[in-house]
C-alpha cells in the first residue's frame, strides 16, 4: 500500500536524507521517498496500521515529525481536493510564516546593527551609549535587542540541536552552532566588561565592547530568514502548475432534480446526477451528454485549441468549457476519478518522486554537514595554534559553519524537477516520475507502434476513381482528375456507399463515413449479402452489383484489366483497393488506408535532428510498412510483428542504448513497461497509459521530441544548479576558514550568512527559468513543417482541408506519385486554411496581436477568445496565456480600438502589441 506523510522539521537535503533513511529502516516499509520542497514523504508499506505508527515514532526519534495524511473521501465531489495539506496551501502558509518572522527579525536587527556599528560609520548615537563609563549599557542593550531575534527564530536552535544530538546534523545545526557561538562569546564579553570596569581597566572594557558579536548572531539569523523568505516565495511558484490545474474545475454545478434546476457546490455532485451546462459554463464532472448539444473548448485537457462539437451520447470531460449551446449530462466520474484529478495526481506523484541524480545529491548532503562541523573545529584549533586571538579563531569557525549550509545543494534538483514537470503538464506532457524525466534526456532510439501512433488508427478513404473518368481526392491525399464531371463522381460515391452501408467491415464503414462527409446519400439496395474473403453483393434497380477485391471481380467474370496499373500503384502505397461493379461492368475503384497523422513526419524529422534513431513496429505486411516508411521517413521498419514480439524487440534493443517505446494499444503495454521510457499516446487505452512513464495528452507524435526536449532542458538546469552549489561551497569554505587571510581577504559571519542565502535564492531562481520552456522545433524541422502545422489548430485545419471538409482545389492535385499528390494537397489545404500566402506573396489573412493583462487561467483565455471572435471581421482569436497575448485573425480590417474595447469589456486590460 501507499501512504503520504506530512513531515515537519526538514530544512535541507541532509534533513530529507536522514528522514528517508530512517523511514526505510522501519520493518514493513518497502520504499520511502521524501520531497523536501513539499515537506512530504511517499511510503510503500505492508498495509499494517502498526507500520504507520512505527514510521511516525522512528522519525520523531530522529528529530523530525511525521503524520499520515488523511485520504480524500471516496466518491467525493467533482473537484480535486483542496485540503490544507496540498502543496499549494503549504507553500502559501510557509511564505506567510516566514514573512512574519522576517519582519520581526528586521525590527530588532536594524537598531542592533545601528548601535553596534554606528561608531564605525560616524552615525549619531544617544549619549547614554557613548563613553567608556557606558560600555556596559552599550553591550547589554545589544544583548536585549538580540533576544527577540533569537526567540522568533528559535526553530533553528530547536531543530538544529535536536538533530545534532540524534547524530544527524543538518543545516539548522550549522546555523544554531554559529549563532550560539557568537551569542555565547557576546555574553562572555559582557562578563569581561563587568570585570574590567570593576578593576578600573577602562581600556580593556572599551576594547571588549568593540567585539561583542551580538550583531553577527542577529544578522546570521535575519539574513538566513531573508533567504528563506525569497526561497519560500520561489517554492510557491514551483507549485503554479498544480494550483492552475486545481483552479480549472468550476466551483458550482447546476443539478436537475425532478425537472427543477438547482445550483449546488461542485463537491456535492455524485455519479449518476443529471447536470445542466449552459453556454460559457465549465463542465463540473466527467460524463456523457444526454440531451442538447454544445461546442466544447477542451484545451485545458487536450491542449487542442479547436472547439469540439458534442451531441447526445458523446463523452464530456470535467473542467472543459462549453463555448456555445446548452445540454444536460449524466455525471459518471467525480472527485478523484475525473480526468483532471488524474492529471493532478500524476503531476503530484512526479514531483514527489526522486531522480537518480537527486539521490546522489542527498548522499552528498548526508555527509556534508558533519564534514563542515569538523572543518569548523579544525579552523578554530589551527587559528588558536598559530597565535590568533580567540575572537579571530571564533569568527573564522562561525563563518565556516554559516557559509556551508547545504540549502543550495538540496534545492538544486527538486526545484528543477517540480518546475519541469509542471511545465510539461501545462503543455500536455504528463511525466509520471522524476526518474523518467531524467532518463528521457539520454534516449538514443525511439520505437514507434504504427497503428494509432504514426497513423490515425482507423481506415479512411484516400482515392475515389470512377470508371468514366472522375477521380476524387480522399482524406489523405488528392488524386489527379481526368476531366469527368463532379456529378459522375458523386453518383459513384452514392452507389458505393449504398452497397457498403449494411456491412460492418471497417473498410465499408470508412466508405460510408466518407460519403456522409461529402453530403452524399447512399442509393437504395436490395438482396444484400456478404461473401467471405471477397466482399459484398446487392442489387440496385434490379441489376446485380458487387463490391470487393480483385478475386471477387474475377470470380464473376468482370474485366478489371484497365485498372491493373492504377490498382498496383495504390497497393504499393500501402492502400487497400476495393473494386465496384454493376451489371457485369467495372464502375470504379476506391482505395482505403489507415492514413498518416499530419504531424508524424514532422516528429520523426525532429527526432532525427536531435540525433535519435527511429524504428517502426507494425503487424502489417512489408509493402504497407514500406509505404508508411516512405511517407514519414522513419529510419528502420520491422513488419509482421506479433503483439507478443514487441516486448522482446524492445528488450533486445535496450541492450544497445536507452530506448523509448511509443504506443497506444493494449498490445503495446508490455513493450511500454519494458522500455527505458514508455510513452503513451493520450487517446490510447487506459492500460497503455498505466504502463507508460510519460503520457502525451494531445495524442500528437510531435510531442515525443517535445517531451525529450523538456527532459534535456530540465537535466541541463539541474546540472547547472548542482555545479554552482558545489562550486560555491568549494570556493567559499577555504576563504571562510581564512585561507586568503595572508593577502587581506577575510569573510565575517554576516557576509557568510548573506552569501549562503543568496546561493539558495540563485539556485531556485535558475530552476524557475524552466517556467518559460515551450516545445520548440529545430530550424530544419520548422522549415519542413510548413506554416499550416505550427499549432494544434493549424494542424487540424490542414487535416480538415485534406479530408475534403474545406472546398476547393484541396481535393485535387496535379498528378505524379502519391507523395507528390500529398504535398500538393497539404500545400493547398494550408493556403485555404489561411496559414500561408498566395503564390503572388499576398497574405490571405491579416493578423493583429494584443498584449492582455489579467488572464489567470484557461477560463480567462476562453473569455478573451470569445470576446474577440464576437467582433465582425474576426475569423479566429488565438490566445496565449503564458505570453499574455491574443492574436486576432481578420477577414476584414478591424479597428485597433474595437479589439481593445472587446477585451476590456470582458474584464481584462489590453493594448496593441508593439
MOWOWO-V413137 format. One record per backbone hydrogen bond with DSSP energy under -1.0 kcal/mol. CO is the residue of the C=O (numbers start at 0). NH is the residue of the N-H. E is the energy in kcal/mol with one decimal. If there is no record, write none. Layout:
co->CO nh->NH e->E
co->CO nh->NH e->E
This chain:
co->0 nh->44 e->-2.6
co->2 nh->42 e->-2.6
co->3 nh->68 e->-3.5
co->4 nh->40 e->-2.1
co->5 nh->66 e->-2.0
co->7 nh->64 e->-2.1
co->11 nh->15 e->-1.9
co->12 nh->16 e->-2.6
co->13 nh->17 e->-2.0
co->14 nh->18 e->-2.8
co->15 nh->19 e->-2.5
co->16 nh->20 e->-2.2
co->17 nh->21 e->-2.5
co->18 nh->22 e->-2.6
co->19 nh->23 e->-2.3
co->22 nh->25 e->-1.4
co->25 nh->28 e->-1.9
co->27 nh->45 e->-1.5
co->30 nh->43 e->-3.1
co->32 nh->41 e->-2.8
co->34 nh->39 e->-1.7
co->38 nh->6 e->-2.5
co->39 nh->34 e->-3.2
co->40 nh->4 e->-3.0
co->41 nh->32 e->-2.6
co->42 nh->2 e->-2.0
co->43 nh->29 e->-2.9
co->43 nh->30 e->-1.6
co->47 nh->51 e->-1.0
co->48 nh->52 e->-1.8
co->49 nh->53 e->-2.3
co->50 nh->54 e->-2.3
co->51 nh->55 e->-2.2
co->52 nh->56 e->-2.3
co->53 nh->57 e->-2.5
co->54 nh->58 e->-2.4
co->55 nh->59 e->-2.2
co->56 nh->60 e->-2.2
co->57 nh->61 e->-1.3
co->58 nh->63 e->-2.3
co->59 nh->62 e->-1.3
co->64 nh->7 e->-2.5
co->66 nh->5 e->-2.8
co->72 nh->75 e->-1.6
co->82 nh->85 e->-1.8
co->85 nh->89 e->-2.7
co->86 nh->90 e->-2.1
co->87 nh->91 e->-1.9
co->88 nh->92 e->-2.7
co->89 nh->93 e->-2.4
co->90 nh->94 e->-2.2
co->91 nh->95 e->-2.0
co->92 nh->96 e->-2.3
co->93 nh->97 e->-2.7
co->94 nh->98 e->-2.0
co->95 nh->99 e->-1.7
co->96 nh->100 e->-2.2
co->97 nh->101 e->-2.4
co->98 nh->102 e->-2.3
co->99 nh->103 e->-2.1
co->100 nh->104 e->-2.2
co->101 nh->105 e->-2.4
co->102 nh->106 e->-2.2
co->103 nh->107 e->-1.4
co->104 nh->108 e->-2.5
co->105 nh->109 e->-2.2
co->107 nh->111 e->-1.4
co->108 nh->112 e->-3.2
co->109 nh->113 e->-2.5
co->110 nh->114 e->-2.6
co->111 nh->115 e->-2.5
co->112 nh->116 e->-2.6
co->113 nh->117 e->-1.7
co->116 nh->119 e->-1.0
co->116 nh->120 e->-1.0
co->117 nh->122 e->-2.5
co->125 nh->128 e->-1.9
co->126 nh->129 e->-1.5
co->130 nh->133 e->-1.5
co->131 nh->134 e->-1.2
co->133 nh->137 e->-2.6
co->134 nh->138 e->-2.5
co->135 nh->139 e->-2.9
co->136 nh->140 e->-2.2
co->137 nh->141 e->-1.1
co->138 nh->142 e->-1.7
co->139 nh->143 e->-2.1
co->140 nh->144 e->-2.2
co->141 nh->145 e->-1.6
co->142 nh->146 e->-1.5
co->145 nh->149 e->-2.2
co->146 nh->150 e->-2.7
co->147 nh->151 e->-2.7
co->148 nh->152 e->-1.2
co->150 nh->153 e->-1.4
co->152 nh->155 e->-1.6
co->153 nh->157 e->-3.0
co->154 nh->158 e->-2.5
co->155 nh->159 e->-2.1
co->156 nh->160 e->-2.4
co->157 nh->161 e->-1.5
co->158 nh->162 e->-2.3
co->159 nh->163 e->-1.8
co->160 nh->164 e->-2.7
co->161 nh->165 e->-1.2
co->162 nh->167 e->-2.9
co->163 nh->166 e->-1.5
co->169 nh->173 e->-1.5
co->170 nh->174 e->-2.2
co->171 nh->175 e->-3.2
co->172 nh->176 e->-2.8
co->173 nh->177 e->-2.5
co->174 nh->178 e->-2.9
co->175 nh->179 e->-2.7
co->176 nh->180 e->-2.5
co->177 nh->181 e->-2.1
co->178 nh->182 e->-2.6
co->179 nh->183 e->-3.3
co->180 nh->184 e->-2.2
co->181 nh->185 e->-1.9
co->182 nh->186 e->-2.5
co->183 nh->187 e->-2.4
co->184 nh->188 e->-2.2
co->185 nh->189 e->-1.9
co->186 nh->190 e->-2.0
co->187 nh->191 e->-2.1
co->188 nh->192 e->-2.5
co->189 nh->193 e->-2.5
co->190 nh->194 e->-2.4
co->191 nh->195 e->-2.5
co->192 nh->196 e->-2.9
co->193 nh->197 e->-2.0
co->194 nh->198 e->-1.6
co->195 nh->200 e->-2.6
co->199 nh->201 e->-1.4
co->200 nh->204 e->-1.9
co->201 nh->205 e->-2.4
co->202 nh->206 e->-2.5
co->203 nh->207 e->-2.4
co->204 nh->208 e->-1.9
co->207 nh->210 e->-1.6
co->212 nh->216 e->-2.1
co->213 nh->217 e->-2.3
co->214 nh->218 e->-2.7
co->215 nh->219 e->-2.6
co->216 nh->220 e->-1.8
co->217 nh->221 e->-2.8
co->218 nh->222 e->-2.9
co->219 nh->223 e->-2.1
co->220 nh->224 e->-2.1
co->221 nh->225 e->-2.3
co->222 nh->226 e->-2.3
co->223 nh->227 e->-2.3
co->224 nh->228 e->-2.2
co->225 nh->229 e->-2.2
co->226 nh->230 e->-2.5
co->227 nh->231 e->-2.7
co->228 nh->232 e->-2.4
co->229 nh->233 e->-2.3
co->230 nh->234 e->-2.6
co->231 nh->235 e->-2.0
co->232 nh->236 e->-1.3
co->233 nh->237 e->-1.3
co->236 nh->239 e->-1.5
co->238 nh->242 e->-2.6
co->239 nh->243 e->-3.0
co->240 nh->244 e->-1.9
co->241 nh->245 e->-2.6
co->242 nh->246 e->-1.5
co->244 nh->247 e->-1.2
co->250 nh->265 e->-2.6
co->252 nh->263 e->-3.0
co->253 nh->275 e->-3.1
co->254 nh->261 e->-2.4
co->256 nh->259 e->-2.0
co->259 nh->256 e->-2.9
co->261 nh->254 e->-3.1
co->263 nh->252 e->-2.9
co->264 nh->267 e->-1.9
co->265 nh->77 e->-2.5
co->265 nh->268 e->-1.4
co->266 nh->76 e->-1.2
co->269 nh->272 e->-2.1
co->272 nh->330 e->-2.9
co->273 nh->255 e->-3.2
co->274 nh->328 e->-2.5
co->276 nh->326 e->-1.9
co->277 nh->280 e->-2.1
co->280 nh->321 e->-2.8
co->282 nh->318 e->-3.2
co->285 nh->331 e->-3.0
co->285 nh->332 e->-2.1
co->286 nh->315 e->-2.6
co->287 nh->329 e->-2.7
co->288 nh->312 e->-3.2
co->290 nh->327 e->-2.3
co->292 nh->325 e->-1.2
co->293 nh->309 e->-2.8
co->294 nh->322 e->-2.9
co->295 nh->307 e->-2.8
co->296 nh->320 e->-1.9
co->297 nh->300 e->-1.5
co->297 nh->301 e->-3.0
co->307 nh->295 e->-2.9
co->309 nh->293 e->-1.6
co->310 nh->313 e->-2.3
co->313 nh->288 e->-2.9
co->315 nh->286 e->-2.5
co->316 nh->319 e->-1.5
co->319 nh->282 e->-2.9
co->320 nh->296 e->-3.4
co->321 nh->279 e->-3.8
co->323 nh->294 e->-2.3
co->325 nh->292 e->-2.2
co->326 nh->276 e->-2.8
co->327 nh->289 e->-2.9
co->327 nh->290 e->-1.2
co->328 nh->274 e->-3.0
co->329 nh->287 e->-1.8
co->330 nh->271 e->-3.7
co->332 nh->285 e->-1.8
co->333 nh->336 e->-2.1
co->334 nh->337 e->-1.2
co->337 nh->341 e->-2.1
co->338 nh->342 e->-2.1
co->339 nh->343 e->-2.6
co->340 nh->344 e->-2.5
co->341 nh->345 e->-2.4
co->342 nh->346 e->-2.5
co->343 nh->347 e->-2.8
co->344 nh->348 e->-2.9
co->345 nh->349 e->-2.3
co->346 nh->350 e->-2.2
co->348 nh->352 e->-1.1
co->354 nh->358 e->-1.7
co->355 nh->359 e->-1.5
co->356 nh->360 e->-1.6
co->357 nh->361 e->-2.3
co->358 nh->362 e->-2.0
co->359 nh->363 e->-2.1
co->360 nh->364 e->-2.5
co->361 nh->365 e->-2.1
co->363 nh->367 e->-1.3
co->364 nh->368 e->-1.1
co->366 nh->370 e->-1.6
co->367 nh->371 e->-2.3
co->368 nh->372 e->-2.3
co->369 nh->373 e->-2.1
co->370 nh->374 e->-2.5
co->371 nh->375 e->-2.6
co->372 nh->376 e->-2.2
co->373 nh->377 e->-2.6
co->374 nh->378 e->-2.6
co->375 nh->379 e->-2.2
co->376 nh->380 e->-2.5
co->377 nh->381 e->-2.9
co->378 nh->382 e->-2.2
co->379 nh->383 e->-2.0
co->380 nh->384 e->-2.4
co->381 nh->385 e->-2.0
co->382 nh->387 e->-2.9
co->383 nh->386 e->-1.1
co->388 nh->392 e->-2.5
co->389 nh->393 e->-2.6
co->390 nh->394 e->-2.4
co->391 nh->395 e->-2.1
co->392 nh->396 e->-2.1
co->393 nh->397 e->-2.8
co->394 nh->398 e->-2.2
co->395 nh->399 e->-2.2
co->396 nh->400 e->-2.0
co->397 nh->401 e->-2.4
co->398 nh->402 e->-2.6
co->399 nh->403 e->-1.1
co->405 nh->409 e->-2.1
co->406 nh->410 e->-2.0
co->407 nh->411 e->-1.3
co->410 nh->414 e->-1.5
co->412 nh->416 e->-2.4
co->413 nh->417 e->-2.6
co->414 nh->418 e->-2.4
co->415 nh->419 e->-2.7
co->416 nh->420 e->-2.7
co->417 nh->421 e->-1.7
co->418 nh->422 e->-2.5
co->419 nh->423 e->-2.2
co->420 nh->424 e->-2.2
co->421 nh->425 e->-2.0
co->422 nh->426 e->-1.2
co->423 nh->428 e->-3.7
co->424 nh->427 e->-1.5
co->427 nh->696 e->-2.6
co->429 nh->694 e->-2.7
co->432 nh->436 e->-1.7
co->433 nh->437 e->-2.1
co->434 nh->438 e->-2.8
co->435 nh->439 e->-2.3
co->437 nh->440 e->-1.0
co->438 nh->441 e->-1.8
co->439 nh->442 e->-1.4
co->443 nh->612 e->-2.2
co->444 nh->659 e->-2.5
co->445 nh->614 e->-2.4
co->446 nh->661 e->-2.9
co->447 nh->616 e->-3.0
co->449 nh->452 e->-1.4
co->449 nh->453 e->-1.4
co->449 nh->454 e->-2.5
co->453 nh->596 e->-2.6
co->459 nh->592 e->-2.6
co->460 nh->474 e->-3.0
co->461 nh->473 e->-1.9
co->462 nh->590 e->-2.6
co->463 nh->471 e->-2.9
co->464 nh->588 e->-2.8
co->465 nh->468 e->-2.7
co->469 nh->465 e->-4.2
co->471 nh->463 e->-1.8
co->476 nh->473 e->-1.4
co->484 nh->487 e->-1.2
co->484 nh->488 e->-1.1
co->485 nh->489 e->-2.3
co->486 nh->490 e->-2.0
co->487 nh->491 e->-1.9
co->488 nh->492 e->-2.5
co->489 nh->493 e->-2.4
co->490 nh->494 e->-2.1
co->491 nh->495 e->-2.8
co->492 nh->496 e->-2.7
co->493 nh->497 e->-1.9
co->493 nh->522 e->-1.9
co->494 nh->498 e->-1.8
co->495 nh->499 e->-2.2
co->496 nh->500 e->-1.3
co->499 nh->502 e->-1.5
co->504 nh->508 e->-2.4
co->505 nh->509 e->-1.9
co->506 nh->510 e->-1.5
co->507 nh->511 e->-2.2
co->508 nh->512 e->-2.7
co->509 nh->513 e->-2.0
co->510 nh->514 e->-2.2
co->511 nh->515 e->-2.2
co->512 nh->516 e->-2.0
co->513 nh->517 e->-1.5
co->514 nh->519 e->-2.9
co->515 nh->518 e->-1.1
co->525 nh->538 e->-3.0
co->528 nh->536 e->-2.9
co->530 nh->533 e->-2.3
co->530 nh->534 e->-2.1
co->533 nh->548 e->-2.2
co->534 nh->530 e->-3.3
co->535 nh->546 e->-2.5
co->536 nh->528 e->-2.3
co->537 nh->544 e->-3.0
co->538 nh->525 e->-2.3
co->539 nh->542 e->-1.9
co->542 nh->539 e->-2.2
co->543 nh->582 e->-2.5
co->544 nh->537 e->-2.0
co->545 nh->580 e->-2.8
co->546 nh->535 e->-3.0
co->547 nh->578 e->-3.6
co->548 nh->552 e->-1.5
co->549 nh->553 e->-2.5
co->550 nh->554 e->-2.2
co->551 nh->555 e->-1.3
co->552 nh->557 e->-2.9
co->553 nh->556 e->-1.4
co->559 nh->562 e->-1.7
co->560 nh->563 e->-1.4
co->562 nh->566 e->-2.8
co->563 nh->567 e->-2.4
co->564 nh->568 e->-2.3
co->565 nh->569 e->-2.2
co->566 nh->570 e->-2.5
co->567 nh->571 e->-2.4
co->568 nh->572 e->-1.0
co->569 nh->574 e->-1.8
co->570 nh->573 e->-2.0
co->575 nh->591 e->-2.8
co->577 nh->589 e->-2.2
co->578 nh->547 e->-2.1
co->579 nh->586 e->-2.8
co->579 nh->587 e->-1.3
co->580 nh->545 e->-2.1
co->581 nh->584 e->-1.5
co->584 nh->581 e->-2.8
co->586 nh->466 e->-2.8
co->587 nh->579 e->-2.3
co->588 nh->464 e->-3.1
co->589 nh->577 e->-2.7
co->590 nh->461 e->-2.8
co->590 nh->462 e->-1.4
co->591 nh->575 e->-3.2
co->592 nh->459 e->-2.8
co->592 nh->594 e->-1.1
co->594 nh->455 e->-2.8
co->596 nh->599 e->-1.5
co->598 nh->602 e->-2.4
co->599 nh->603 e->-2.3
co->600 nh->604 e->-2.6
co->601 nh->605 e->-2.3
co->602 nh->606 e->-2.3
co->603 nh->607 e->-2.1
co->604 nh->608 e->-2.1
co->605 nh->609 e->-1.6
co->606 nh->611 e->-2.6
co->607 nh->610 e->-1.7
co->612 nh->445 e->-2.7
co->613 nh->635 e->-1.8
co->614 nh->447 e->-3.6
co->615 nh->637 e->-2.9
co->616 nh->449 e->-1.5
co->617 nh->640 e->-2.7
co->619 nh->639 e->-1.9
co->620 nh->624 e->-2.3
co->621 nh->625 e->-2.7
co->622 nh->626 e->-1.8
co->623 nh->627 e->-2.0
co->624 nh->628 e->-2.3
co->625 nh->629 e->-2.3
co->626 nh->630 e->-1.7
co->627 nh->631 e->-2.4
co->628 nh->632 e->-2.7
co->635 nh->615 e->-2.8
co->637 nh->617 e->-2.0
co->641 nh->644 e->-1.8
co->644 nh->648 e->-2.1
co->645 nh->649 e->-2.2
co->646 nh->650 e->-2.2
co->647 nh->651 e->-2.5
co->648 nh->652 e->-2.3
co->649 nh->653 e->-2.1
co->652 nh->655 e->-1.8
co->657 nh->443 e->-2.6
co->657 nh->444 e->-1.7
co->658 nh->675 e->-1.0
co->658 nh->676 e->-1.6
co->659 nh->446 e->-3.4
co->660 nh->678 e->-3.4
co->661 nh->448 e->-2.5
co->662 nh->680 e->-2.0
co->663 nh->684 e->-2.5
co->664 nh->667 e->-1.2
co->665 nh->668 e->-1.3
co->667 nh->671 e->-2.7
co->668 nh->672 e->-2.3
co->669 nh->673 e->-1.9
co->670 nh->674 e->-2.1
co->676 nh->660 e->-2.0
co->677 nh->692 e->-2.6
co->677 nh->693 e->-2.4
co->678 nh->662 e->-1.9
co->679 nh->695 e->-3.0
co->680 nh->683 e->-2.5
co->684 nh->688 e->-2.0
co->685 nh->689 e->-2.6
co->686 nh->690 e->-1.5
co->692 nh->431 e->-2.9
co->693 nh->679 e->-2.8
co->694 nh->429 e->-2.9
co->695 nh->681 e->-3.2
co->695 nh->698 e->-1.3
co->699 nh->702 e->-2.0
co->700 nh->703 e->-2.0
co->702 nh->706 e->-2.5
co->703 nh->707 e->-2.1
co->704 nh->708 e->-2.5
co->705 nh->709 e->-2.4
co->706 nh->710 e->-2.1
co->707 nh->711 e->-2.4
co->708 nh->712 e->-2.5
co->709 nh->713 e->-2.5
co->710 nh->714 e->-2.7
co->711 nh->715 e->-2.3
co->712 nh->716 e->-1.9
co->713 nh->717 e->-2.6
co->714 nh->718 e->-2.5
co->715 nh->719 e->-1.9
co->716 nh->720 e->-2.4
co->717 nh->721 e->-2.9
co->718 nh->722 e->-2.4
co->719 nh->723 e->-2.5
co->720 nh->724 e->-2.4
co->721 nh->725 e->-2.6
co->722 nh->726 e->-3.2
co->723 nh->727 e->-2.4
co->724 nh->728 e->-1.7
co->725 nh->729 e->-2.6
co->726 nh->730 e->-2.0
co->727 nh->731 e->-2.9
co->728 nh->732 e->-2.1
co->730 nh->734 e->-1.2
co->731 nh->735 e->-3.0
co->732 nh->736 e->-2.1
co->733 nh->738 e->-2.5
co->734 nh->737 e->-1.1
co->737 nh->740 e->-1.6
co->739 nh->742 e->-1.4
co->739 nh->744 e->-2.1
co->740 nh->743 e->-1.6
co->747 nh->751 e->-2.2
co->748 nh->752 e->-2.4
co->749 nh->753 e->-2.1
co->750 nh->754 e->-2.6
co->751 nh->755 e->-2.6
co->752 nh->756 e->-2.2
co->753 nh->757 e->-2.4
co->754 nh->758 e->-2.1
co->755 nh->759 e->-1.6
co->756 nh->760 e->-2.2
co->757 nh->761 e->-2.5
co->758 nh->762 e->-2.0
co->759 nh->763 e->-2.3
co->760 nh->764 e->-2.7
co->761 nh->765 e->-2.4
co->762 nh->766 e->-2.0
co->763 nh->767 e->-1.9
co->766 nh->769 e->-1.8
co->767 nh->770 e->-1.8
co->768 nh->771 e->-1.8
co->769 nh->772 e->-2.0
co->777 nh->781 e->-2.7
co->778 nh->782 e->-2.2
co->779 nh->783 e->-2.0
co->780 nh->784 e->-1.4
co->781 nh->785 e->-1.3
co->785 nh->788 e->-1.7
co->786 nh->789 e->-1.3
co->790 nh->794 e->-2.7
co->791 nh->795 e->-1.9
co->792 nh->796 e->-2.5
co->793 nh->797 e->-2.3
co->794 nh->798 e->-2.3
co->795 nh->799 e->-2.9
co->796 nh->800 e->-2.3
co->797 nh->801 e->-2.6
co->798 nh->802 e->-2.3
co->799 nh->804 e->-2.5
co->800 nh->803 e->-1.4
co->807 nh->810 e->-1.3
co->808 nh->811 e->-2.0
co->810 nh->472 e->-1.1
co->816 nh->820 e->-2.2
co->817 nh->821 e->-2.5
co->818 nh->822 e->-2.5
co->819 nh->823 e->-2.3
co->820 nh->824 e->-2.4
co->821 nh->825 e->-3.0
co->822 nh->826 e->-2.7
co->823 nh->827 e->-2.3
co->824 nh->828 e->-2.6
co->825 nh->829 e->-2.7
co->826 nh->830 e->-2.0
co->827 nh->831 e->-2.7
co->828 nh->832 e->-2.3
co->829 nh->834 e->-2.1
co->830 nh->833 e->-1.3
co->837 nh->840 e->-2.5
co->841 nh->837 e->-2.0
co->845 nh->889 e->-3.3
co->847 nh->887 e->-3.2
co->848 nh->912 e->-2.6
co->849 nh->885 e->-2.2
co->850 nh->910 e->-1.6
co->852 nh->908 e->-2.0
co->856 nh->860 e->-1.7
co->857 nh->861 e->-2.3
co->858 nh->862 e->-2.2
co->859 nh->863 e->-2.6
co->860 nh->864 e->-2.6
co->861 nh->865 e->-2.5
co->862 nh->866 e->-2.4
co->863 nh->867 e->-2.3
co->864 nh->868 e->-2.4
co->867 nh->870 e->-1.6
co->870 nh->873 e->-2.0
co->872 nh->890 e->-2.9
co->872 nh->891 e->-1.1
co->875 nh->888 e->-3.4
co->877 nh->886 e->-3.1
co->879 nh->883 e->-1.3
co->879 nh->884 e->-1.7
co->883 nh->851 e->-3.0
co->884 nh->879 e->-3.2
co->885 nh->849 e->-3.0
co->886 nh->877 e->-2.8
co->887 nh->847 e->-1.9
co->888 nh->874 e->-2.6
co->888 nh->875 e->-1.4
co->889 nh->845 e->-1.6
co->894 nh->898 e->-1.4
co->895 nh->899 e->-2.3
co->896 nh->900 e->-3.1
co->897 nh->901 e->-1.7
co->898 nh->902 e->-1.7
co->899 nh->903 e->-2.6
co->900 nh->904 e->-2.7
co->902 nh->907 e->-1.6
co->903 nh->906 e->-1.8
co->908 nh->852 e->-2.7
co->910 nh->850 e->-3.2
